[in-house]
Amino acid sequence: MIDMDLKGMGVALVTPFREDDSVDFEALQRLVEYQVQNGTDYLVVLGTTAETPTLAEEEKAEIVRRTVAQVRRRIPLVLGVSGNCTREVVRKLEQSDFCGIDGILSVVPYYNKPSQEGIYRHYKAIAEATPKPLILYNVPGRTGVNMTAETALRIARECEHVVAVKEASGNIVQIDSILKNKPRHFKVISGDDSLTFPLIALGAAGVISVIGNALPAEFGRMVRLALSGDYESARVIHARLVELFELLAVDGNPAGVKCLLHLTGYIENKLRLPLVPARLPTGEKIRDALQRLSIK
């Protein structure tokens, strides 16, 4: 089994769609190969960026099957398994075939707005349901509730299979508290491309990236330079990409990165409702920013 050290640039893979709303499996396989060939350290399949809530169960299974077959163990694969019913997440973890999957990413339960005790018990239950390494995912802007540093650290200390947290709260003070007080084995992963450089400087292990779908070589180089301690070189790349970081968020994720991938020729600019493509003015700004980077 591939060592899941989770250091470097993971990429939260998009799901390409055709104009008829079907999954574009051929584009997906091309995109996966592009990631492998351009230095992505691991892939996250069926996460937020994949528009997972809009996918049927048979589509999810086929996406996983094809991605596992395409990767061929060349890099680790992390699978998103989440939900706001703990019993159902446990059932999925206990009954699913995770052949070719190296780790699990699971978001804080959404909509229910559980207490910190509820979040702790949720993760304790699902950690006991799988032998796979488990990554916590804190993104309060989407879930409606923040997992505090105290709760993340409690889970990290008490749940053997919990190995990391993807932190997308945007709260530097909270993330720094986790970094300062975490167990040695536990890693903190940036969930925001724009904060990756400063978080690595504080001790984060890397990022699960959105922009990496389209620019894996460029953004991956920034991550590796920062992790090696070459902050000045990393800062230069970070500064060049800041405009794109901001533009990709204007109309939400994954609308921005799908526009960018379309401009670079990898996928159709198609999302599934209730999500819609980036607005034309945003797309024009993304195109102009890409041209200024001289990346084709």
Disulfide bonds with the S-S distance in Angstrom:
none
